[in-house]
Amino acid sequence: MVDWNLAVATATRLVRPGPEVSREEAREVVAELRRHAKASEQHVRAYTRMLPEDSDHQETPVLVVDRAGWIRANVAGFRELLTPLLGKMQERRSGTPGSAVLGAVGGKVTGVELGMLLSFLASRILGQYETFAPATRDLPAGPDGGGRLLLVAPNIVHVERELDVDPHDFRLWVCLHEETHRTQFTAVPWLRDHLQGEIQAFLSATDVDPGAVVERLREAAQTLVGGRPEAEEGEPSPSFVELVQTPEQREILGRLTAVMSLLEGHADHVMDGVGPEVVPSVAEIREKFQQRRARGASRLDLALRKLLGLDAKLRQYRDGERFVRAVVDEVGMDGFNRVWTSPNTLPTKSEIATPADWIARVHRRADS
C-alpha cells in the first residue's frame, strides 16, 4: 500500500539543503544541543513539578539529527501507526482482479506523495518528541517502542540565523520546549496509550470504500470553491484534510486537538516560564519568533500549510498556551497538574477555549 523506501528516497532527494556550516561548527552545534538537552531536564522538572528532580530519562534517547535523519525517523513512525489501517485496506482490496498490480503501482504513488510531504516538513521542524518510535538501525528508541527526542540541528541553525538572535540562548530555548514533551510522557504513564488509542480509533474510522472517499472529496472541493457562508466571522475555515473526514473522525479529532493543544501550549508556557532564569535573551527570542510565525512565508507555503492543516498546529500553540497560563494564574502549577490525573481530567476542545469551565469541572466540583 505504501512503498516506504521510496518515500524516504523521494523525501531525501527533494528536501532543501541546510545552512552552510563548517565541519567544526557542525560538531560544536551537535555537542551544544546535547548539553542543553541534558540541562533542560532539571529546569523543566523544577518548574513543572511533574517529576522528582533526581529522576532520569536514560531510557529515552536524545538524537541530534539532520533533515534526512528526521525523515527516516518519521517514516518509521508513520509505518508503525498506519499498519492497522493499511492492513484493513489490503484486506478490502484482496481478491479484486488486478489487485497485485494496482497495489504495486499504488504503493509507489503513495510513497512518492508521502516523500513530497516529508520533504516539505523536514526543513521546518526544529525538534520533536516522537511518542511512537520504533527503533531502526541508526535511530534507537526507548523500550517497548517508547519515545525518543529529536533535535534537527540544521533547522535550528537556520532559524537562529534568520531571527538574528543569540544562538546559544536559542538552542537552549528550543530544548526546553522539547524536554517538556519528554517530561509529559515520562511523568504521565497513561498518556502514551491514551493518545495511541485515540489515533487508532481515528484511523479505524477511515472509510476505505473508494466510492465514499470520492464522494467526500467532491463535497470537500465544492466547499472549498464555494466558501463557507455559514462560518462565523473570525472562525477559521477547515483544511482539506478536515473536510474529507467522516463524522466519527471529526469527533475523535476534536479530542485529539484538545490534547495536542494542551501538550504544545504547556511546552510553550514552560519554555517561557523557565526562560528568564536561564535564557537571558528570551524576551527578544519570543518576540522575533512570534513575528516569524505571524509573517508566514510564500503564498505557496501558506497554501500548503492550509491544505495540510498546519495552520491548525499554530493555533494549538496559541490556544493551548493561553489555557495553561489562565489555569496556572487561577489555581497554581500544582492545581494545573491535576490535568494529568486521568483521561477524564484532560480538557475538552471547548474547555481549551474557556479555561474557567475546566477549572469548574475538575477543581470546584472535586473540592465541593
C-alpha positions in Angstrom: 0.0 0.0 0.0 2.9 2.4 0.7 6.5 2.0 -0.7 8.2 3.2 2.4 11.7 3.0 0.9 10.6 5.1 -2.0 9.1 7.6 0.5 12.5 8.0 2.2 14.3 8.2 -1.1 11.9 10.8 -2.5 12.0 13.0 0.6 15.8 13.0 1.0 16.2 13.8 -2.7 13.7 16.7 -2.7 14.5 18.2 0.7 16.2 21.6 0.6 19.9 21.7 1.8 20.5 23.1 5.2 22.5 26.2 6.0 26.2 26.2 5.2 28.3 25.3 8.2 31.9 24.0 8.5 32.5 20.6 9.9 33.9 22.0 13.1 30.9 24.3 13.5 28.5 21.3 12.9 30.3 19.3 15.7 30.0 22.3 18.1 26.3 22.7 17.4 25.6 19.0 18.0 27.6 19.0 21.2 25.9 22.1 22.5 22.4 20.8 21.7 23.2 17.6 23.6 24.4 19.6 26.6 21.3 21.8 26.5 19.0 18.8 26.3 20.6 17.4 29.4 20.5 20.7 31.3 16.8 21.2 30.3 15.8 18.2 32.3 16.4 19.9 35.7 15.0 23.2 34.6 11.7 21.7 33.3 11.3 19.4 36.3 11.8 22.2 38.8 9.3 24.4 37.0 6.6 21.9 36.2 6.9 19.8 39.4 5.8 16.8 37.3 8.8 14.6 38.1 11.3 14.3 41.0 14.4 16.3 40.2 16.6 13.3 40.8 14.8 11.1 38.3 16.4 10.5 34.9 15.4 9.9 31.3 18.1 7.4 30.5 15.6 5.1 28.7 14.6 7.9 26.3 17.3 8.7 23.8 18.1 12.2 22.7 19.1 12.3 19.0 20.6 15.3 17.2 19.8 14.6 13.5 19.9 16.3 10.1 17.0 16.6 7.8 17.5 13.2 6.3 17.6 11.7 9.8 14.3 13.3 10.7 12.8 11.9 7.5 13.9 8.4 8.3 12.6 8.6 11.8 9.2 9.9 10.8 8.7 7.3 8.0 9.4 4.6 10.7 6.8 6.3 12.9 4.2 6.6 10.2 4.8 2.9 9.3 4.2 1.9 12.9 1.0 3.9 13.3 -0.6 3.1 9.9 0.0 -0.6 9.9 -3.6 -1.4 11.2 -5.2 0.8 8.6 -3.1 -0.4 5.8 -3.9 -4.0 6.7 -7.6 -3.2 6.7 -7.3 -1.6 3.2 -5.2 -4.6 2.0 -7.9 -7.0 3.1 -10.6 -4.9 1.3 -8.6 -5.0 -1.9 -7.5 -8.6 -1.8 -9.3 -10.8 -4.3 -10.1 -7.8 -6.6 -9.0 -8.5 -10.2 -5.6 -6.9 -10.8 -5.2 -6.1 -7.1 -1.5 -7.1 -7.1 -0.6 -4.8 -10.0 -2.7 -2.0 -8.6 -1.2 -2.4 -5.2 2.4 -2.2 -6.5 1.6 0.9 -8.6 -0.5 2.5 -5.8 2.3 1.9 -3.3 4.8 3.7 -5.4 2.4 6.6 -6.0 1.7 6.9 -2.3 5.4 6.5 -1.4 6.2 9.5 -3.7 3.4 11.6 -2.2 4.5 10.8 1.3 8.0 11.7 0.4 7.0 15.0 -1.1 5.1 15.8 2.1 8.0 14.9 4.3 10.5 16.9 2.2 8.3 20.0 2.8 8.1 19.4 6.6 11.8 18.3 7.1 13.1 21.9 6.7 10.6 23.3 9.2 10.7 21.1 12.3 13.1 22.3 15.0 12.6 19.5 17.4 10.2 16.6 18.0 9.4 14.2 20.8 8.4 11.0 18.9 5.8 9.3 21.0 5.6 6.2 18.8 9.2 5.5 17.7 10.2 2.0 16.6 14.0 1.5 16.7 15.8 1.4 13.4 19.4 0.6 12.6 20.7 4.1 13.1 17.8 5.5 15.3 17.5 3.9 18.7 14.2 4.3 20.7 13.1 3.7 24.2 12.0 0.3 25.5 8.8 -1.2 24.1 8.6 1.3 21.3 8.9 4.2 23.7 9.7 7.7 22.7 12.8 9.5 21.6 13.7 13.2 21.4 14.8 14.5 18.0 16.6 17.9 17.6 17.0 18.9 14.0 20.3 20.7 14.0 20.3 22.4 10.5 16.8 23.8 11.1 17.7 25.2 14.5 20.8 26.9 13.0 18.7 28.2 10.0 16.1 29.9 12.3 18.6 31.3 14.8 20.4 33.0 11.8 17.2 34.2 10.2 16.0 35.7 13.5 19.5 37.1 14.3 19.3 36.0 17.9 21.9 34.7 20.3 22.5 31.1 19.0 23.3 29.7 22.5 20.2 31.1 24.0 18.0 30.0 21.1 19.3 26.4 21.2 18.5 26.1 24.9 15.1 27.7 24.4 14.2 25.1 21.8 15.5 22.3 24.1 13.3 23.5 26.9 10.2 23.1 24.7 11.1 19.6 23.6 12.2 18.5 27.0 8.8 19.5 28.3 7.2 17.0 25.9 9.6 14.3 27.1 8.7 15.1 30.7 5.0 15.0 29.9 5.1 11.4 28.6 7.6 10.2 31.2 5.7 11.6 34.2 2.2 10.5 32.9 2.4 6.8 32.2 -1.1 6.5 30.7 -0.7 9.4 28.3 1.0 7.5 25.5 -1.5 4.7 25.5 -4.4 7.1 25.6 -3.0 9.1 22.6 -2.3 5.9 20.7 -5.8 4.7 21.3 -7.3 7.9 20.0 -5.2 7.8 16.9 -6.0 4.2 16.2 -9.7 5.0 16.7 -9.4 7.8 14.2 -7.6 5.5 11.7 -10.1 2.7 12.2 -13.0 5.1 11.4 -11.4 5.7 8.0 -13.9 4.7 5.3 -11.9 2.5 2.9 -14.7 2.4 0.4 -13.4 4.3 -2.7 -16.9 5.5 -3.6 -17.4 7.0 -0.2 -14.0 8.7 -0.3 -14.6 10.1 -3.8 -18.0 11.5 -2.6 -16.4 13.2 0.3 -13.6 14.6 -1.9 -16.3 16.0 -4.2 -18.1 17.6 -1.3 -14.9 19.0 0.0 -13.9 20.5 -3.3 -17.4 22.2 -3.6 -17.0 23.6 -0.1 -13.5 24.9 -0.7 -14.5 26.5 -4.1 -17.8 27.9 -2.8 -16.6 29.1 0.5 -18.4 28.6 3.8 -21.1 31.2 4.2 -22.3 29.6 7.3 -18.9 30.1 9.1 -19.0 32.7 11.8 -16.8 35.8 11.4 -13.3 35.1 12.5 -13.8 31.3 12.5 -11.0 29.5 10.6 -12.2 27.6 7.5 -11.4 23.9 7.6 -8.4 22.4 5.9 -8.8 19.9 3.1 -7.8 17.2 5.5 -10.6 18.1 7.8 -13.2 18.2 5.1 -12.7 14.7 3.9 -13.1 13.1 7.3 -16.1 11.1 8.5 -18.4 12.5 11.3 -16.9 10.0 13.7 -13.4 11.1 12.8 -14.3 14.7 13.4 -15.4 13.8 16.9 -12.2 12.0 17.6 -10.2 14.8 16.1 -11.8 17.2 18.4 -10.5 15.3 21.4 -7.1 14.9 19.8 -6.9 18.6 19.0 -7.6 19.4 22.7 -4.9 17.0 23.9 -2.3 18.4 21.4 -3.3 22.0 22.3 -2.6 21.1 25.9 0.7 19.5 25.2 2.0 22.2 22.9 0.7 25.1 25.0 2.2 23.6 28.1 5.6 23.3 26.4 5.4 26.9 25.2 4.4 28.0 28.7 7.3 26.2 30.3 9.9 27.3 27.9 8.9 31.0 28.5 8.5 30.4 32.2 11.9 28.9 32.7 13.4 31.3 30.1 14.1 34.4 32.2 16.2 32.4 34.7 18.4 30.6 32.1 17.9 32.3 28.7 18.9 35.9 29.1 17.5 37.0 25.7 14.2 35.0 26.0 12.0 38.1 25.5 13.8 39.0 22.2 13.7 35.4 21.0 9.9 35.1 21.8 9.1 38.4 20.1 11.0 37.6 16.9 9.8 34.0 16.8 6.1 35.1 17.1 6.7 37.7 14.4 8.1 34.9 12.2 5.0 32.7 12.8 2.7 35.6 12.0 4.5 36.5 8.8 4.3 33.0 7.4 6.1 32.5 4.2 5.4 32.5 0.5 1.9 32.2 -0.9 2.7 28.6 -1.9 3.9 27.8 1.5 0.8 29.2 3.1 -1.4 27.3 0.7 0.3 24.1 1.6 0.0 24.8 5.3 -3.7 25.3 4.9 -4.1 22.2 2.8 -2.3 20.0 5.3 -3.9 21.7 8.3 -0.6 23.0 9.6 -2.2 26.4 10.4 -4.3 24.5 13.0 -1.0 23.4 14.5 -0.1 27.1 15.0 -3.4 27.7 16.7 -2.7 24.8 19.1 0.4 26.6 20.4 -1.5 29.9 20.9 -4.8 28.4 22.3 -3.0 25.8 24.5 -0.6 28.3 26.0 -3.5 30.7 26.8 -5.3 27.8 28.5 -2.3 26.8 30.6 -1.5 30.4 31.6 -5.1 31.1 32.7 -5.3 27.9 34.7 -1.9 28.4 36.4 -2.8 32.0 37.2 -6.0 30.8 38.9 -5.0 27.6 40.7 -1.2 27.5 40.6 1.1 24.9 39.0 0.1 22.1 41.3 -3.6 22.9 40.6 -2.9 22.8 36.9 -1.1 19.5 37.3 -4.5 17.9 38.1 -4.9 17.8 34.3 -2.5 14.8 34.2 -4.6 12.7 36.7 -6.5 10.6 34.1 -8.0 10.9 30.6 -11.2 12.3 32.3 -9.3 15.4 33.6 -7.9 16.3 30.2 -9.6 19.5 28.8 -12.1 19.2 26.1 -11.8 21.3 22.9 -14.3 23.8 24.3 -12.5 24.0 27.7 -9.3 24.9 25.9 -11.1 28.0 24.7 -12.8 28.6 28.1 -10.3 27.5 30.9 -12.8 28.6 33.6 -15.0 25.7 32.5 -12.2 23.2 33.1 -11.4 24.7 36.5 -15.1 24.4 37.4 -15.3 20.8 36.3 -12.1 19.5 37.7 -11.5 21.7 40.7 -14.6 23.1 42.2 -16.8 20.0 41.7 -14.0 17.7 43.1 -13.3 20.0 46.0 -17.0 20.6 46.9 
